């Protein structure tokens, strides 16, 4: 598990810990206190791995990956799902022996199970009427319950003053949630880097000089991983020489999503290929990370030639701190304007446009 990235670590926990517990939820009585202790223990494992820092919200870890969370499964929600499944299955007697084998009185067991279902549903603010509807109708129990549970996690996350800004920003009508979600799913950063970045986003950790003052130890001023420079948020997210490979990977994850969206829009491929390449059809040519002419500032991330409209689109991507968004946007436009003019003359096209794609890492 040490070699896995942050999101893959969560998937491993879901399969190896929650997966094993899932079998026992209908056979052995788990009180709410016991389930809480299991969840706390799992979160403490993430803290030991430095994927989660003390003070960061647990709600983001339980939120599904599609909504910028980690998709960690809670023992309480899984227990609720399994209990409802078993309760429904006992009504036709098919699972009666399995469910009641530890109890002589089936009615006592049935009432106890239903009481536990109602108690756990209150945890997620699911109305009893909704639980009764799920029990009494032919529906996908896991899907129905997880939809409601995930809404609960997101609402709890949004309530937080600083951490909640992340999910609020993601749900903004101007944000392309699909592309953002796809980029997050493919974010295979190491656990320690991902954990540190999230802690700083949420204001849950202090670094560098502030940490050195708290600990009364000057060694904490330097980068905690590579000891190369004074540790600041800018340094960790963008300027650490030892993390350069991670920054390139992060940049390419965003770029590949843009490349994929363009390929689908212009019908260059039906199924996305893992590694972007130069690809063309009758009217469109799409280039990835290619030097277009000799000289400086001639290798943007993506260039698209549209022969039908006689236009050139130049895309270049940066991941920067929020306060540098406007400056980086203007710098990118100035950097590639001359390239656009040169390509326009070479191709004898009518139009070119430089499209900087700037994403904040705050």
C-alpha positions as CSV (number, residue, x, y, z in Angstrom):
1,X,0.0,0.0,0.0
2,X,3.0,2.3,0.5
3,X,3.5,2.5,-3.3
4,X,-0.1,3.6,-4.0
5,X,-1.2,7.1,-4.7
6,X,-3.8,8.9,-2.5
7,X,-7.0,7.8,-4.3
8,X,-5.9,4.3,-5.0
9,X,-5.0,3.9,-1.2
10,X,-8.7,4.7,-0.4
11,X,-9.9,2.2,-3.0
12,X,-7.7,-0.5,-1.3
13,X,-9.1,0.3,2.1
14,X,-12.7,0.1,0.8
15,X,-12.0,-3.3,-0.7
16,X,-9.9,-4.9,2.1
17,X,-11.4,-3.4,5.3
18,X,-14.9,-2.3,4.5
19,X,-15.3,-5.3,2.1
20,X,-14.6,-7.8,4.9
21,X,-16.8,-6.0,7.4
22,X,-19.7,-5.9,4.9
23,X,-20.2,-9.7,5.3
24,X,-20.6,-9.4,9.1
25,X,-23.0,-6.5,9.2
26,X,-26.1,-8.6,8.9
27,X,-24.9,-11.5,11.1
28,X,-23.4,-9.7,14.1
29,X,-25.0,-6.7,15.9
30,X,-22.8,-3.6,15.5
31,X,-23.9,-0.7,17.8
32,X,-23.6,2.9,16.4
33,X,-20.7,3.5,18.9
34,X,-18.8,0.4,17.5
35,X,-19.3,1.7,14.0
36,X,-18.1,5.1,15.0
37,X,-15.0,3.6,16.5
38,X,-14.3,1.6,13.2
39,X,-14.6,4.8,11.2
40,X,-12.3,6.7,13.6
41,X,-9.7,3.9,13.3
42,X,-9.8,4.0,9.5
43,X,-9.2,7.8,9.5
44,X,-6.3,7.3,12.0
45,X,-4.8,4.9,9.4
46,X,-5.0,7.7,6.8
47,X,-3.3,10.1,9.3
48,X,-0.5,7.6,9.9
49,X,0.0,7.4,6.1
50,X,-0.1,11.3,6.0
51,X,-2.9,11.2,3.5
52,X,-5.1,13.0,6.0
53,X,-3.9,15.6,8.5
54,X,-5.4,16.2,11.8
55,X,-7.8,19.1,11.5
56,X,-8.9,18.4,7.8
57,X,-12.5,17.6,7.4
58,X,-13.5,14.0,7.2
59,X,-16.5,14.9,5.0
60,X,-14.2,15.4,1.9
61,X,-12.8,11.9,2.4
62,X,-16.3,10.4,2.4
63,X,-17.6,12.5,-0.5
64,X,-17.5,10.5,-3.8
65,X,-14.6,11.0,-6.2
66,X,-17.0,12.5,-8.8
67,X,-17.5,15.5,-6.4
68,X,-13.7,16.1,-5.6
69,X,-13.8,13.7,-2.6
70,X,-11.9,10.4,-2.1
71,X,-14.8,8.0,-2.0
72,X,-14.0,6.5,1.4
73,X,-16.7,4.2,2.5
74,X,-18.1,4.6,6.0
75,X,-18.9,1.5,8.1
76,X,-22.2,3.1,9.1
77,X,-23.5,3.7,5.6
78,X,-22.3,0.2,4.5
79,X,-24.0,-1.4,7.6
80,X,-27.2,0.5,6.8
81,X,-27.2,-0.8,3.2
82,X,-26.5,-4.4,4.2
83,X,-29.2,-4.4,6.9
84,X,-31.8,-3.1,4.5
85,X,-30.8,-5.8,2.0
86,X,-31.1,-8.5,4.5
87,X,-34.3,-7.2,6.0
88,X,-35.9,-7.3,2.6
89,X,-34.6,-10.7,1.8
90,X,-36.1,-12.3,4.9
91,X,-39.6,-11.4,3.8
92,X,-39.7,-14.3,1.4
93,X,-37.7,-16.6,3.7
94,X,-34.7,-17.1,1.3
95,X,-32.2,-15.7,3.8
96,X,-34.0,-16.4,7.0
97,X,-31.7,-19.2,8.2
98,X,-28.6,-17.1,7.6
99,X,-30.0,-14.0,9.3
100,X,-31.5,-15.6,12.3
101,X,-29.0,-18.4,12.9
102,X,-27.7,-16.7,16.1
103,X,-31.2,-16.0,17.5
104,X,-34.1,-18.3,18.4
105,X,-36.8,-15.7,18.2
106,X,-37.1,-14.4,14.7
107,X,-39.6,-11.6,15.6
108,X,-37.2,-10.2,18.2
109,X,-34.3,-10.3,15.6
110,X,-36.5,-8.6,13.0
111,X,-37.6,-5.8,15.3
112,X,-34.0,-5.3,16.4
113,X,-32.8,-5.1,12.9
114,X,-35.4,-2.6,11.8
115,X,-34.7,-0.4,14.9
116,X,-31.0,-0.4,13.9
117,X,-31.9,0.6,10.4
118,X,-34.0,3.5,11.6
119,X,-31.2,4.6,14.0
120,X,-28.5,4.6,11.3
121,X,-30.8,6.4,8.9
122,X,-31.2,9.3,11.4
123,X,-27.4,9.7,11.3
124,X,-27.7,10.7,7.6
125,X,-30.9,12.6,8.1
126,X,-32.9,10.1,6.0
127,X,-36.6,10.2,6.8
128,X,-38.2,7.0,8.0
129,X,-40.8,7.3,5.2
130,X,-37.9,7.1,2.7
131,X,-36.5,4.0,4.4
132,X,-39.9,2.4,4.3
133,X,-40.3,3.2,0.6
134,X,-36.9,1.5,-0.1
135,X,-37.8,-1.5,2.0
136,X,-41.2,-2.0,0.4
137,X,-40.3,-1.4,-3.3
138,X,-38.1,-3.1,-5.8
139,X,-35.2,-0.6,-6.0
140,X,-31.4,-0.7,-6.0
141,X,-30.8,-0.4,-2.2
142,X,-27.1,0.5,-2.5
143,X,-27.8,3.2,-5.1
144,X,-30.7,4.7,-3.3
145,X,-29.0,4.9,0.1
146,X,-25.6,6.1,-1.3
147,X,-27.3,9.0,-3.2
148,X,-28.8,10.2,0.1
149,X,-25.6,9.6,2.1
150,X,-23.5,11.5,-0.4
151,X,-25.8,14.5,-0.4
152,X,-25.4,14.5,3.4
153,X,-21.6,14.4,3.1
154,X,-21.5,17.3,0.6
155,X,-23.9,19.4,2.7
156,X,-21.7,18.9,5.8
157,X,-18.6,19.8,3.7
158,X,-20.2,22.9,2.4
159,X,-21.1,24.1,5.9
160,X,-17.4,24.5,6.8
161,X,-16.0,28.0,6.6
162,X,-12.8,27.5,4.6
163,X,-12.9,23.9,3.5
164,X,-16.4,24.4,2.2
165,X,-15.2,26.9,-0.4
166,X,-13.7,24.0,-2.4
167,X,-17.0,22.2,-3.0
168,X,-18.9,25.5,-3.4
169,X,-16.4,26.5,-6.2
170,X,-16.8,23.1,-7.8
171,X,-20.6,23.4,-7.9
172,X,-20.4,26.9,-9.4
173,X,-22.4,27.1,-12.6
174,X,-19.4,28.5,-14.5
175,X,-17.3,25.4,-13.7
176,X,-17.1,22.5,-16.0
177,X,-17.8,19.8,-13.4
178,X,-17.2,16.9,-15.9
179,X,-13.7,17.9,-16.9
180,X,-12.8,18.9,-13.3
181,X,-14.1,15.5,-12.0
182,X,-12.2,13.6,-14.7
183,X,-9.0,15.4,-13.9
184,X,-9.4,14.7,-10.1
185,X,-10.0,11.0,-10.8
186,X,-6.7,10.7,-12.6
187,X,-4.7,12.6,-10.0
188,X,-2.3,9.9,-8.9
189,X,-0.1,12.1,-6.6
190,X,1.7,10.4,-3.7
191,X,-0.1,10.3,-0.4
192,X,2.1,12.7,1.5
193,X,2.0,15.4,-1.2
194,X,-1.8,15.1,-1.6
195,X,-2.4,15.1,2.2
196,X,-0.2,18.2,2.7
197,X,-1.9,20.1,-0.2
198,X,-5.4,19.4,1.2
199,X,-4.4,20.3,4.7
200,X,-3.1,23.7,3.4
201,X,-6.3,24.3,1.3
202,X,-8.3,23.9,4.5
203,X,-6.0,25.8,6.7
204,X,-5.4,22.8,8.9
205,X,-1.7,22.8,8.9
206,X,1.1,25.3,9.4
207,X,4.4,25.1,7.7
208,X,7.8,26.8,7.5
209,X,8.6,29.7,9.9
210,X,5.2,29.5,11.7
211,X,5.7,25.8,12.4
212,X,9.3,26.4,13.5
213,X,8.1,29.0,16.0
214,X,5.4,26.7,17.4
215,X,7.9,23.7,17.7
216,X,10.8,26.0,18.7
217,X,12.9,24.2,16.2
218,X,14.6,26.0,13.3
219,X,14.8,22.8,11.3
220,X,11.1,23.1,10.5
221,X,11.7,26.2,8.4
222,X,13.0,24.1,5.5
223,X,11.0,21.9,3.2
224,X,9.9,18.9,5.2
225,X,10.3,16.4,2.3
226,X,13.4,17.6,0.4
227,X,15.0,20.2,2.7
228,X,15.6,22.4,-0.3
229,X,14.1,25.9,0.5
230,X,11.9,27.6,3.1
231,X,8.6,25.8,3.2
232,X,5.6,27.8,2.2
233,X,2.3,27.0,0.5
234,X,3.7,28.3,-2.8
235,X,6.8,26.2,-2.4
236,X,4.9,22.9,-1.8
237,X,2.3,23.4,-4.5
238,X,4.5,24.9,-7.3
239,X,8.1,25.6,-6.5
240,X,9.7,22.6,-4.9
241,X,12.5,21.2,-7.1
242,X,12.1,17.7,-5.7
243,X,8.4,17.6,-6.6
244,X,8.9,18.7,-10.2
245,X,7.8,15.3,-11.6
246,X,4.5,15.6,-9.6
247,X,3.9,19.1,-11.0
248,X,4.4,17.9,-14.6
249,X,2.1,15.0,-14.0
250,X,-0.6,17.4,-12.5
251,X,-0.2,19.7,-15.5
252,X,-0.5,16.8,-18.0
253,X,-3.6,15.4,-16.2
254,X,-5.4,18.7,-17.0
255,X,-4.0,18.9,-20.5
256,X,-5.2,15.4,-21.4
257,X,-8.7,16.3,-20.3
258,X,-8.7,19.3,-22.6
259,X,-7.3,17.1,-25.5
260,X,-10.0,14.5,-24.8
261,X,-12.8,17.1,-24.9
262,X,-11.5,18.6,-28.2
263,X,-11.1,15.1,-29.7
264,X,-14.7,14.2,-28.9
265,X,-16.1,17.6,-29.9
266,X,-14.5,17.4,-33.4
267,X,-15.1,13.6,-33.7
268,X,-11.4,12.7,-34.0
269,X,-11.9,9.5,-32.1
270,X,-14.8,7.5,-30.7
271,X,-12.8,6.1,-27.7
272,X,-10.2,8.1,-25.9
273,X,-6.6,7.0,-26.2
274,X,-4.5,7.0,-23.0
275,X,-1.6,9.0,-24.4
276,X,-2.3,12.0,-26.6
277,X,-0.8,12.0,-30.1
278,X,-1.1,14.1,-33.2
279,X,-4.4,13.2,-34.8
280,X,-6.4,14.4,-37.8
281,X,-9.4,14.0,-39.9
282,X,-10.6,15.7,-43.1
283,X,-11.1,19.1,-41.5
284,X,-9.2,19.1,-38.2
285,X,-5.6,18.6,-37.0
286,X,-4.9,18.3,-33.3
287,X,-1.4,18.5,-32.0
288,X,-0.2,17.7,-28.4
289,X,3.0,19.2,-27.0
290,X,4.6,19.8,-30.4
291,X,7.1,22.5,-31.5
292,X,5.2,24.2,-34.3
293,X,8.0,26.5,-35.7
294,X,11.6,27.2,-34.8
295,X,12.4,29.6,-32.0
296,X,11.2,30.4,-28.5
297,X,7.5,30.2,-27.3
298,X,6.7,27.8,-30.1
299,X,5.6,24.7,-28.2
300,X,2.2,25.2,-26.5
301,X,0.4,22.3,-25.0
302,X,-2.3,21.9,-27.7
303,X,-2.7,23.4,-31.2
304,X,-5.9,22.8,-33.3
305,X,-6.1,23.6,-37.0
306,X,-9.7,23.9,-38.3
307,X,-9.4,23.8,-42.1
308,X,-13.1,24.2,-42.6
309,X,-13.3,27.5,-40.7
310,X,-9.6,28.4,-41.5
311,X,-8.9,29.1,-37.8
312,X,-6.1,28.1,-35.4
313,X,-6.7,27.5,-31.6
314,X,-3.7,27.5,-29.3
315,X,-4.2,26.1,-25.8
316,X,-1.7,26.3,-23.0
317,X,-2.2,25.2,-19.4
318,X,-0.9,26.4,-16.1
319,X,-1.7,25.5,-12.5
320,X,-0.9,28.5,-10.3
321,X,-1.9,30.1,-7.0
322,X,-5.1,32.1,-7.1
323,X,-3.5,35.5,-6.8
324,X,-1.5,34.8,-10.0
325,X,-4.5,33.9,-12.2
326,X,-4.9,37.2,-14.0
327,X,-1.2,37.7,-14.5
328,X,-0.6,34.2,-15.8
329,X,-3.5,34.5,-18.2
330,X,-2.1,37.8,-19.7
331,X,1.4,36.3,-19.9
332,X,0.3,33.3,-21.8
333,X,-1.6,35.4,-24.3
334,X,1.5,37.6,-24.9
335,X,3.8,34.6,-25.1
336,X,1.9,32.8,-27.9
337,X,0.5,35.8,-29.9
338,X,3.5,35.8,-32.2
339,X,3.2,32.0,-32.7
340,X,-0.4,32.5,-33.7
341,X,0.5,35.2,-36.2
342,X,3.3,33.0,-37.7
343,X,1.0,29.9,-38.0
344,X,-1.8,32.1,-39.6
345,X,0.6,33.3,-42.3
346,X,2.1,29.8,-42.9
347,X,-1.4,28.2,-43.2
348,X,-3.0,31.2,-45.0
349,X,-5.8,31.1,-42.4
350,X,-8.2,33.9,-41.5
351,X,-8.1,33.7,-37.7
352,X,-6.2,32.5,-34.7
353,X,-6.9,32.6,-30.9
354,X,-4.7,31.9,-27.9
355,X,-6.7,30.2,-25.1
356,X,-4.9,30.0,-21.8
357,X,-6.3,27.5,-19.4
358,X,-5.3,28.6,-15.9
359,X,-6.3,26.6,-12.9
360,X,-5.8,27.6,-9.3
361,X,-4.1,25.1,-6.9
362,X,-5.4,26.9,-3.8
